[in-house]
Amino acid sequence: MTELTRIAIDTSKSVFTLHGTDADGRAVLRRNLRRQDMVPFFARRPPMEVVLEACGGSHHWGRVLAGLGHTVRLIPPQYVKPFVKRGKNDRNDAEAISEAAARPEMREVAVKSARQQANAMLLSVRELLVRQRTQLVNALRGHAAEFGHVGRLGRQGVAKLLADVAEDAELPTPAKDALALLGAEIGRLDARLAEVDARLVAQHKQTPTSQMLAEVPGIGPIGALSLVLRVDFSQFKSGRHFASWLGLTPREHSTGGKTRLGGISRAGDERLRQLLVLGATAVIRQAKPGRASAWLIALLARRPRKLAAVALANKMARIVWAMMTRGEAYRQPATA
């Protein structure tokens, strides 16, 4: 039997599709495995390269297969998609993963340990709760507006809106009860978020690198902790590379020697990009001569504030990369 050198796996909930190739890249293995058969199958195999898409459950299987002596590689799904030849099915997906892995310059995702995933899980839970609260608040505002009640933005606006609804004697009882239910759910999520934020702040105070990043204006405890727990900075060659991964650099569509730049690419981790842009916006709101760098003041003088916020977020990302990889301390705006 021809010796296998690489096995690409298209994972799923219960059935896994394998595509094995030899040293010349020829397909010599195509088969499906049930979930319970994965470990016995790879335990019998000599150490080899195993490739998966970086998707749900991939880090778990990366740890399991690495524990069996195999070399595991995780490839981002967006880099696998161009190698799918025809219609999408499990076999074509597994073959595309193998083709992508054969490219010498293919980028990879580092396999996270169980502790790394566990430490970052609370951040994901917080994001889910924030999204749910936003949905509830939007529903409350929308339904209340149907009866002539419009509230201001922010937490105080929600509280005032609920008070106005409760005091409206002409509002039908079913509508009043439904709006009160939404208000109760918003209050429940507020309490949960306060608990989660307290735990994250405590975790931030126990993490020296997170405290170091929080020294950069515009980066708070949640943002600093997110950067520390979610990013493997060693995989980036430069601060520009990191900013590009976050989607903070212009999308390029150049041809024939003509450079055409568009808006930011919005690639990478959406939440990290959002945190940096929001932090940059907060810095710009307080930017005044003598309190901000000359670079930022000059930028605000010639560019819109939203564009300046993205440019500042890009610069913050490069500062973060330098601090995490080179051990450079943050320099004050006067010398930045």
N, C-alpha and C positions, 0 to 999 in steps of 0.2 A: 504493500500500500504506500502511495506517495506520502511523504512526510508533510504534515501540516506546519505552517509557520505563523499563520494568523487566522483567528476566528472572529468574525464580526457578528454581533448579536443585535437583532431587533427585538427589544423587550416589549412585554405587554403584561396584563394582569395575571394570566395563567399559562399562556403558550408563548414560547420563545423560539424565534426563527434564527438558525445558525447558517452562516456562509463562511466556509473555510477555504483558504487558498494555500498553495505551496510557495516555494521560494521564487518561482517565476511568475507568480500572480495568477496562476490558473486555478479555477474553482474545482476543488476536489471533494467538497463536503457541502451538502445542502440538506438540512433536516430540521424538523421541529422537535422541541423538547417541552415536556410539561414542567411546571414550576418545581415540583418535588424531585425531578430528575436532573436538575441543573448541577447541583453540588456533586452527586455521584459521577456524572459524566466528566466534569472537569477535574475531579480528584484522580481519575484514572489517566488523565493526559499528562504528558511531560510539560514542563514550563514552556509557555509560548506567549505570543502577543494576543491579547483579547481586547477588542474595540467595541465600545457602546456609544450611543448618543447620550449627551448630557441632558437627561430628562428625569421625570419622576422615578425614584427608585434606583437610578443609575449609581449613585454614590454608595448605596447599600451593597449592590452587586459588585461594585469596584472593590470594596473592602473584603467581601467574601472571596472573590476570585484572586485578589492579591494574597490573601491568607493561604491560598492553595498553591502559591508559588508562581503564579502567572503575572506577566507585565500588563497592567490595565491602562488603557487610554480612553478618555472621554472626549468626544468631539461635539461642539455646538451644533444643534440641528440645522441652523441656517447655513452652515458650511457643508452639510450633507445633502441638502435638497437639490443643488445643481447637478448632482451625480445620479439622480433617479432618472433612468432612461425613458421609461414609458409610464403606463398606468401605475398608480400607487397601490402596492400590496406588500405584504410582509417580506416576501422573498426579494422583491426589487429594493425594498428599503434596506435589508441586510446587505445586499450586494453594493448599494450606494455607500453604506457605512464603510465597507471594505475598500472601495475605490477611493473614498476621501482619505482614509488612513494611509493609503499608499503614497499620497502626495508628500514630498519631503518638507514643504513649508507649511503644512497644515497646523493650525492652531489647536490647542487642547485646553481642557479644563482640568485642574488638579482635583484628584479624589479627596474629598473631605473626610476627616475622621468623624466618628460618632459624637465626640465631644464638641467639635466645631459646629456640627449641625444642630446639636442640642442648644448650644449657647446662642445661636442665631435664631432659634425657633421663636423665642418670645417676641423678637422684632417683627416676624411675619404675622404672629398672632395680633400684635398691636395694629399693623396695617389693615388687617381684616376688620378689626373692630372699628377703626377710623372710617373705613369705607361703608360699613353698615350704618354708623351714626350719620354719615353724610347723606345716605339714601333716606333715612328716616326724617332728617331735617328737611330735605327737599320735598318729601311727600307731605310733611306737615305744612310747609309753606304753600305748596300747590293747592292742597285741599282747603286751607284757611282762606286763600285768595278767592276761592269760588264764592265765599260768603262775605267778601269785602274786608277781610282782615289781612293786612300786609305788615310784616315786621321788619325791623332792621337786621343787618347782618351781625353775626357774632352770637356768643352765648347769651348775652343780655337781651339781644333781639328775640331769641327763641323763648326765653323766660317771659318777656313782655307779651309776646304773641299768645302764649298759653294762658296768661292772666286775662288778656282781652277776650279770648274765646270763652273762658269760664264765666266772665261777667256779662256776656252778651245774652240778655234774656230772650231775644228774638231768634236766637240760633236754635234750630230743631235739635231735640234731645239726641237722636241717633248720631247726628254729625258731631255734637259736643262730646259724646262718649267715644267716638272713633278718634277724634283729635286728642282727647285726654289719654287714650291708649297709646298713641304715638308718642305723646309727651312722657309717659311713664317708661316706655322703652328707651327713649333718649336719655332719661335720667339714669336708668339701669346701666346703659353703656358708659355714661360719664363716670359712674362709680367704678366700673371695671377698668376703664382707661386710667383712672387715677391710681389704682392699685398697680397696674402694669407699668406706668411711668415711674412710680416709686421704686419698683424692683429694678427697672433699667437704670435709673440714676444711681442706685446702690451698686449695681454691677459696673457702671462707668467709674465710680470712685475707687473701685478695687482693681481697675485695669490701667496701669501706668501709660500705655501707649494711647489709650482713649483720652486720658487727661491731657496728654501732650498735644493731640490734635485739636482739642477743645480750646487751645490757646489761640488758634487762628480765628480772627473775626469772621462771624458768619457760620461757624461750626459749633453747634451745641452738643450736649451730652448724647442725645439720640443719634445725631449725625455722626459724631465721632465714633460711637460704639458700632454703628452700622458699617462704617468704613473698616474698622478693625476686624469685625467678625465675618464680613462678607467678601472681603477682597484679599486675594493672594498677590501682594505687590511684587513678588519676585518674578511673576510671569510677564511683567511689563518692562520694556527696554528703556523707557524714558517717561517723563511726565507727560509729554505730548501723546505718547502711546496710550497712557492711562486715560487722558482726557478724551481721546478718540474712542476708546472702548466704552466710555460712559455716554457717548453720543453728543458731546459738547463741541464737536468740530463740524465745519460745514460739509454738507453732502456734495460730492464732486461728480460732475458729468462732463468731462473734458474729452475732446477729440480733435484730430487734425491740428494739433499744436495750440488750440484755443482752450484756455482755462475757463470753465464755467462752475461757479460755486453757488450753492443754494442755501437753504436753511440748515440747521443742525440735523445730524443724521438720526438722533433719538435712538441710537443703538444701545446695547448693554443694559445695565440694571436701571430700570425706570425710577425706582424709589431713591436710589443714591443720587441720580441726576436731579430729581425733584428737590431733595434736601439741600443740595449745593446751590441750586438756583434760588430757592426760597431764602437761604442764608445770605446769598449775595444781594438779593432784593432788600433784606433787612439792613445790610451794611450801607447800601446806596441811600436808603431812606435817611440815614444819619450822617451821610457824607457831607463834610464841610471843609473848606480850606484850613489846614492846620491839624485836622482830625483824621483825614484820609490821605492816601498817597497822592502825589502829584500826577501819577499815571491815571488814577481813577477820576480825579477832578477834570483832567484834560479830556478823558474819554466821555464823561458826562456832558462836556461842553459841545461836543460835536456829534454825539450819537444818542438815539432814543434810550430811555431808561431800561426798557426790556432787553434791548440788544446789549447794553452795558452790563446788565445782570448776568447774561449768558457768558460774556467775555470774562467777567470777574469770576464766575463759577469755574470757567476753564482754568484761570490762573490759580484758583484755590485748589483745584484737582492736582495741578503740577506741584504746588507747594506741599500738598499732602504726600504725594509720591516721593518727593525729595526727603521729607521728614521720616518716612517709613523705610526707605531703602538706604539712604546715606547718613541717617542720623543727624540731619541738619536741623537746627533749632529755627523756629519761626522768627523772622526779622520784623521789627516794627515798621509801620507804614512809612515813616520818615526816611527809611533807608531801603525800602522794598524796591 
